[in-house]
Amino acid sequence: MQRRREFLKTILIGVASSVSSRATLLAQRSAAIAANADDRRYWLAVAQRIALPVLVSLSRRELKKTMPVEAKNPADRVKYTHLEAFGRLLAGIAPWLAARGLDRSEITMQKNFLNLAQASLDAATDPRSPDFMNFHDGSQPLVDTAFLAQGILRARSVLWEPLDVRIRRQVIEAMKSSRAIATPTGNNWVMFSAMVEAMLHTMGERTIEDRFEGCVRRMLGWYKGDGVYGDGEFFRFDYYNSFVIHPMLLDVLSVLKEKDSHFELVYATELERARRYAEIQERLIAPDGTFPSLGRSTTYRFAALQTLAQVVLLGQLPESVKPAQVRGAMTAVIRRISEAPGTFDDGGWLRIGFYGHQPSLAEVYISTGSLYLCAVALLPLGLGPSDPFWTAAATRWTSQRIWSGDTSLVPDHAIPDAG
């Protein structure tokens, strides 16, 4: 009898231990899911904070009246800054505007923002609007017509196809008017001409070969190796491979390969280069969520991570880089920068700086509108909440593993691509 009691006791202890372990695992899993959901909610809150002042004002046709213009010479930048703010913002939030599989509360938020974005497209391109924007006077409008085109291209199903015929015609005329600006030849600006032509092609318009295929070929000719392009003939240690070059090459070549099958291999090659550059970018994020401030245009803040964000959106991260580690690293960066005191003014508008308000970092071409390029780091919001980027359990990113003494890491290597 004693033996039987001890046996039953052992069984009960085992069952209790198993139940306890299972409960612990379920609790840990629930906590991880909640933490992952919190990451997405945080990104959405940042997107809302950045976007609302621009879209609310523009949808009411009051952007020029309400947006402050901070710059070294505000009088010089005022004719460009509003298109900068709208085009760059749209390039970043467009994939989320078209995202599917959202929960009810996020769908409501998405619908509200989509209504604002569509009304803003009308306000920005209607010649009768007080917020009608400058698409051709000076050289700067080519840049931001391209970002606007990129935004529409990234979400054609909601930012183009449902539009009223009148608004479509306005947008086409605005895009075509940027052709008055000469085709650039010596730096990353070739991608702006190509981006506009790519969008016009998808709109059913005839394109100009030298501004489309020709510009892409010039950019491809500046490849330096290991996923990095020169900004023109020479390499420059800045983030223009991420601000412009890789993201626009990927988007433009995705259009070109549909237009001409000869570009399919070119797209595949560029994708491998972009994947390597994304891998490098993940390694640049320090354990504390900082990254190096290098080169010009650092006031674009976390826009410097656009290539990493776009490779995530495309589901093309290298095997060595897991979605959860990128989510953790990028969340740390976005949180650190967006919460720095002075990043936003009392009206909610972005202020010049890399970390907080640092107007001394502004180049002559930087103004309030320029800063909204930071939205392009939010591209992964275009992935639904069920995507592994959002659902996978949190894990340390590369620099955290290295600086904690992790002994399971493997060496980093360049890609074998010299041409």
C-alpha positions in Angstrom: 0.0 0.0 0.0 2.9 2.4 0.9 4.5 1.6 -2.4 1.3 2.4 -4.3 0.9 5.7 -2.5 4.5 6.7 -3.4 3.9 5.7 -7.0 0.7 7.8 -7.2 2.5 10.7 -5.6 5.3 10.5 -8.2 2.7 10.4 -11.0 0.8 13.4 -9.6 4.0 15.4 -9.1 4.9 14.6 -12.7 1.5 15.6 -14.0 1.6 18.8 -11.9 5.1 19.6 -13.2 4.0 18.9 -16.8 1.0 21.2 -16.4 3.1 23.8 -14.8 5.7 23.7 -17.6 2.9 23.8 -20.2 1.4 26.8 -18.5 4.7 28.5 -18.3 5.3 27.9 -22.0 1.8 29.2 -22.9 2.4 32.2 -20.7 5.8 32.9 -22.3 4.2 32.4 -25.8 1.4 34.8 -24.9 3.8 37.3 -23.6 5.9 37.0 -26.8 2.8 37.5 -29.0 1.8 40.5 -27.0 5.3 42.0 -27.2 5.3 41.4 -31.0 1.9 43.1 -31.3 3.2 46.0 -29.3 6.0 46.4 -31.8 3.5 46.8 -34.6 1.3 49.1 -32.6 4.4 51.2 -31.8 5.3 51.4 -35.5 1.7 52.4 -36.3 1.8 55.1 -33.7 5.0 56.5 -35.1 3.5 56.4 -38.7 0.4 58.3 -37.4 2.5 60.9 -35.6 4.6 61.6 -38.6 1.8 61.5 -41.2 -1.2 63.2 -39.6 0.0 66.8 -39.8 0.8 66.5 -43.5 -2.2 64.6 -44.6 -4.8 66.4 -42.6 -3.6 69.8 -43.7 -3.1 68.8 -47.4 -6.5 67.0 -47.6 -8.1 70.3 -46.4 -5.9 72.2 -49.0 -4.2 74.1 -46.1 -0.7 72.6 -46.2 1.0 75.7 -47.5 -0.8 77.7 -44.9 0.0 75.6 -41.9 3.3 73.8 -42.4 6.3 75.6 -40.9 9.3 75.9 -43.2 12.6 75.4 -41.3 15.7 75.7 -43.5 19.0 77.6 -43.8 17.2 79.8 -46.3 13.5 79.3 -46.0 12.6 81.7 -48.8 14.6 79.6 -51.2 13.0 76.3 -50.2 9.4 77.3 -49.8 8.6 76.5 -53.4 9.8 72.9 -53.0 9.2 71.9 -49.4 5.5 70.9 -49.6 5.9 68.4 -52.5 8.9 67.1 -50.5 6.7 66.4 -47.5 3.9 64.8 -49.4 5.9 62.7 -51.9 8.4 61.4 -49.3 5.7 60.6 -46.8 3.6 58.7 -49.3 6.6 56.7 -50.5 6.9 55.4 -47.0 3.3 54.7 -45.9 1.9 53.5 -49.3 2.5 49.7 -48.7 0.6 50.0 -45.4 -2.3 51.8 -47.1 -2.6 48.7 -49.4 -2.0 46.1 -46.7 -4.5 43.2 -46.1 -5.3 40.9 -43.2 -5.5 43.7 -40.6 -7.5 43.6 -37.4 -10.6 45.7 -37.1 -9.1 48.7 -35.3 -6.2 48.9 -37.8 -8.6 48.6 -40.7 -10.4 51.7 -39.4 -7.1 53.6 -39.1 -6.1 52.5 -42.6 -9.3 53.6 -44.2 -9.0 57.0 -42.5 -5.5 57.5 -43.8 -6.3 56.2 -47.2 -9.1 58.8 -47.5 -6.7 61.5 -46.4 -4.1 60.3 -48.9 -6.5 60.2 -51.9 -7.8 63.7 -51.0 -4.3 64.9 -50.7 -3.4 63.6 -54.2 -6.2 65.6 -55.5 -5.2 68.7 -53.6 -1.6 68.5 -54.7 -2.3 68.1 -58.4 -5.4 70.2 -58.9 -4.3 73.5 -60.6 -7.2 75.3 -58.8 -6.0 74.1 -55.4 -4.2 76.6 -53.1 -1.9 73.5 -52.4 -1.2 72.8 -56.1 2.4 71.8 -56.0 5.5 72.7 -58.0 6.4 69.8 -60.3 8.7 71.5 -62.8 10.1 74.9 -61.6 13.8 74.5 -60.6 15.5 71.1 -60.4 14.3 69.9 -56.9 10.8 69.0 -58.1 12.1 66.1 -60.1 13.3 64.5 -56.9 10.0 64.7 -55.1 7.8 64.0 -58.2 9.8 60.7 -58.2 9.1 60.0 -54.6 5.4 60.7 -55.2 5.5 58.3 -58.2 7.2 55.7 -56.0 4.5 56.0 -53.4 1.7 55.5 -56.0 3.6 52.6 -57.6 4.0 50.9 -54.2 0.2 50.9 -53.7 -1.4 51.2 -57.1 -4.4 49.2 -56.0 -5.5 51.9 -53.6 -3.6 55.0 -54.8 -4.3 54.8 -58.5 -6.9 52.3 -59.6 -9.8 53.7 -57.5 -9.1 57.3 -58.3 -11.6 59.5 -60.2 -10.7 60.0 -63.9 -10.2 63.7 -63.3 -7.6 63.1 -60.5 -5.8 60.5 -62.6 -5.4 63.0 -65.4 -4.2 65.6 -62.9 -1.6 63.2 -61.6 -0.4 62.2 -65.1 0.0 65.9 -66.1 1.9 66.6 -62.9 4.3 63.7 -63.6 4.8 64.6 -67.2 5.5 68.3 -66.4 8.6 67.2 -64.5 10.1 66.3 -67.8 10.8 70.0 -68.2 13.7 69.3 -65.9 16.8 68.1 -67.8 17.7 64.4 -67.5 20.5 64.2 -64.9 23.5 62.2 -65.9 26.2 62.2 -63.2 24.7 61.0 -59.9 21.8 59.2 -58.2 19.4 61.7 -59.7 19.2 59.5 -62.8 16.9 57.3 -60.7 14.4 60.2 -60.2 13.8 60.5 -64.0 13.6 56.7 -64.3 11.1 56.5 -61.4 8.8 59.0 -63.0 8.9 57.2 -66.3 8.2 53.9 -64.6 5.1 55.3 -63.0 4.0 56.9 -66.3 4.4 53.5 -68.0 2.1 51.8 -65.5 -0.4 54.6 -66.1 -0.5 53.7 -69.8 1.6 56.7 -71.0 4.4 56.6 -73.5 7.8 56.8 -71.9 11.1 58.5 -73.0 13.9 55.8 -73.4 16.7 58.1 -72.3 14.9 59.0 -69.1 13.8 55.4 -68.4 16.0 52.5 -69.6 18.9 54.9 -70.3 19.0 56.2 -66.8 18.8 52.8 -65.2 21.8 51.6 -67.4 23.8 54.6 -66.2 23.1 53.8 -62.6 24.0 50.1 -63.0 27.3 51.1 -64.6 28.4 52.7 -61.3 28.3 49.5 -59.3 31.4 49.2 -57.1 30.9 45.7 -55.6 29.6 44.0 -52.4 26.1 45.5 -52.8 27.3 49.1 -53.1 26.9 51.6 -56.0 28.8 54.8 -56.5 26.8 58.0 -56.5 28.0 58.6 -60.0 31.5 57.6 -60.9 32.9 57.7 -57.4 32.0 56.0 -54.2 30.7 58.2 -51.3 30.4 57.1 -47.8 26.8 58.1 -47.1 23.4 56.5 -47.1 22.3 57.3 -50.7 22.4 53.6 -51.6 19.5 53.4 -49.1 17.8 56.8 -49.5 17.5 56.4 -53.3 19.6 53.9 -55.2 18.6 50.4 -54.2 14.9 51.1 -53.4 14.3 52.9 -56.7 16.3 50.4 -58.8 14.2 47.6 -57.3 10.9 49.5 -58.0 11.9 50.7 -61.5 13.3 47.3 -62.5 10.1 45.6 -61.3 8.3 47.6 -64.0 11.0 47.3 -66.6 11.1 43.5 -66.4 7.4 43.4 -67.1 7.9 45.8 -70.1 10.9 44.0 -71.4 11.9 40.4 -70.4 15.6 41.3 -70.9 15.5 43.1 -67.6 14.5 40.0 -65.6 18.1 39.0 -65.1 19.1 42.6 -64.3 16.4 42.6 -61.6 17.6 39.4 -60.1 21.1 40.7 -60.0 20.0 44.0 -58.4 17.9 42.1 -55.8 21.0 40.1 -54.7 23.0 43.3 -54.4 20.2 44.9 -52.4 19.9 41.8 -50.1 23.7 42.1 -49.4 23.3 45.9 -48.6 20.4 45.1 -46.3 22.6 42.5 -44.5 25.2 45.2 -44.0 22.7 47.6 -42.7 21.4 45.2 -40.1 25.0 44.8 -38.9 25.4 48.5 -38.6 22.7 48.8 -35.9 24.5 48.8 -32.5 23.3 46.9 -29.5 21.6 50.1 -28.1 19.7 50.9 -31.3 22.1 53.6 -32.6 23.7 53.6 -36.0 26.5 55.7 -37.5 25.7 59.2 -38.7 27.7 59.3 -42.0 27.8 61.6 -45.0 25.2 64.1 -46.2 21.5 64.2 -45.5 21.7 62.6 -42.1 18.6 64.7 -41.1 16.6 62.1 -43.0 17.1 60.1 -39.8 16.0 56.4 -40.1 15.3 56.8 -43.8 18.9 55.6 -43.9 17.5 52.1 -43.3 15.1 52.1 -46.3 16.9 49.3 -48.2 16.7 47.0 -45.2 13.0 47.9 -44.8 12.3 47.2 -48.5 14.1 43.9 -48.5 11.9 42.9 -45.5 8.8 44.1 -47.4 9.8 41.9 -50.4 10.4 38.9 -48.2 13.9 38.7 -49.4 16.1 38.9 -46.3 19.3 36.8 -46.6 19.2 33.4 -44.9 21.7 34.7 -42.2 19.3 37.5 -41.2 16.0 36.5 -39.5 12.9 38.8 -39.6 12.6 39.0 -35.8 16.2 40.3 -35.4 15.5 43.0 -38.0 12.2 43.9 -36.3 14.0 44.2 -32.9 16.9 46.3 -34.4 14.6 48.6 -36.4 12.2 49.1 -33.5 15.1 50.1 -31.3 16.3 52.6 -33.9 12.9 54.1 -34.6 12.1 54.4 -30.9 15.4 56.0 -30.0 15.2 58.6 -32.8 11.5 59.4 -32.8 11.4 59.9 -29.0 14.5 62.2 -28.9 13.4 65.5 -27.3 12.9 68.2 -30.0 12.3 65.8 -32.9 8.8 67.3 -33.3 7.7 70.9 -32.7 4.6 71.8 -30.6 2.4 71.5 -33.7 3.6 67.9 -34.4 5.8 68.8 -37.4 9.3 67.3 -37.8 12.2 69.5 -37.0 15.7 69.4 -38.6 18.2 67.0 -36.9 19.4 63.4 -36.6 18.8 63.0 -32.9 16.4 65.6 -31.7 16.6 69.2 -33.0 20.0 69.9 -34.6 19.5 72.6 -37.2 23.3 72.9 -37.7 23.2 69.5 -39.5 21.1 70.9 -42.4 22.6 71.2 -45.8 21.3 74.1 -48.0 18.8 71.8 -49.7 17.2 70.6 -46.4 13.9 72.0 -45.2 11.0 70.8 -43.1 9.4 68.8 -46.0 12.7 67.0 -46.7 12.6 65.3 -43.3 9.5 63.3 -44.1 11.7 60.8 -46.0 12.1 59.1 -42.6 8.7 57.5 -43.3 10.3 55.0 -45.8 11.8 53.0 -42.8 8.2 52.0 -42.1 7.7 50.0 -45.3 7.4 46.7 -43.3 4.0 47.9 -42.1 2.9 46.8 -45.6 3.2 43.2 -44.3 0.1 42.0 -42.5 0.2 41.3 -38.7 0.4 37.5 -39.4 3.7 37.8 -41.3 6.7 36.3 -39.6 8.3 39.7 -39.4 5.7 40.6 -36.8 4.9 37.2 -35.3 8.3 35.6 -34.8 9.6 35.6 -31.2 12.0 38.5 -30.4 15.6 37.6 -30.9 18.9 39.5 -30.6 20.2 41.3 -33.7 23.8 40.7 -35.0 25.6 43.4 -33.0 23.9 42.4 -29.8 25.0 38.8 -30.3 28.6 39.8 -31.1 29.0 42.2 -28.2 27.5 39.7 -25.8 30.2 37.1 -26.6 27.9 34.8 -28.6 30.1 31.9 -29.9 27.7 30.6 -32.5 28.2 33.4 -35.1 29.8 32.8 -38.5 32.1 35.2 -40.3 30.7 37.9 -42.6 31.6 37.8 -46.3 31.2 40.0 -49.3 29.1 38.7 -52.2 31.1 37.4 -55.2 29.8 40.0 -57.6 32.4 42.3 -59.2 30.4 43.6 -62.1 
